[in-house]
Amino acid sequence: MLKLKQVVGAALVDSLAAPTKMLAARRTAPEEFAGMWEFPGGKVEPGETCEEGLHRELQEELGVMVRLGAEIAGPGEQGWPLNARAAMRVWLAEVTDGTPAPLEDHDELRWVTLDAEELHALAWIPADLPIVSALLEAARRA
Ligand SMILES: Nc1nc2c([nH]c(=O)n2[C@H]2C[C@H](O)[C@@H](COP(=O)(O)OP(=O)(O)OP(=O)(O)O)O2)c(=O)[nH]1
């Protein structure tokens, strides 16, 4: 079977030990996703592990260094299905250096309380909705 394009994303929380907020990012492109909220991240490049790709993307997009926590595991080996060609693995993460800024790909970043009502009030990329639900479940157990 052909492998799906591997995307990685971060559920960047205020604290891995006691998470109360998560950083949502609003995309600027492409047109079909512009204005929608997502997990910061991107495509893994050849020769990178998923974790390496995620650290790189967060440095490029937000200007931060992070510590990764647990993976929010999806239903497949490549994580959560995004579309017919791509799937995304998502990790909890916390900032270890820097302050997140919308340097690339986003026009707004927002710390949102880990609460179903607050998170679901944002217009997420539709494929992200099951991940948001799984994140809320993980936060409840943390
Ligand atoms: N980063 C991210 N991408 C998502 C999410 N949900 C979702 O469907 N996607 C899709 C949008 C894109 O088609 C793909 C990720 O591509 P990207 O444009 O973020 O990747 P990239 O930064 O490496 O950009 P590029 O090299 O293609 O310019 O996954 C999400 O929560 N975060």
The ligand as an ORCA input file, in Angstrom:
! r2SCAN-3c Opt
* xyz 0 1
  N       0.022     21.760     10.056
  C      -1.216     21.263      9.974
  N      -1.666     20.820      8.773
  C      -2.918     20.317      8.746
  C      -3.741     20.246      9.897
  N      -4.937     19.695      9.539
  C      -4.889     19.439      8.204
  O      -5.765     18.941      7.509
  N      -3.635     19.825      7.728
  C      -3.219     19.698      6.320
  C      -3.054     21.018      5.629
  C      -1.997     20.719      4.602
  O      -2.628     20.114      3.480
  C      -1.123     19.663      5.296
  C       0.061     20.243      6.030
  O       0.781     20.996      5.183
  P       1.526     22.355      5.606
  O       1.228     23.344      4.531
  O       1.204     22.747      7.020
  O       3.005     21.832      5.528
  P       4.376     22.611      5.421
  O       4.432     23.666      6.515
  O       5.423     21.566      5.425
  O       4.246     23.412      4.074
  P       4.806     23.228      2.600
  O       6.187     22.689      2.711
  O       3.861     22.334      1.878
  O       4.730     24.648      2.086
  O      -1.977     19.041      6.263
  C      -3.243     20.713     11.128
  O      -3.903     20.702     12.180
  N      -1.972     21.206     11.122
*
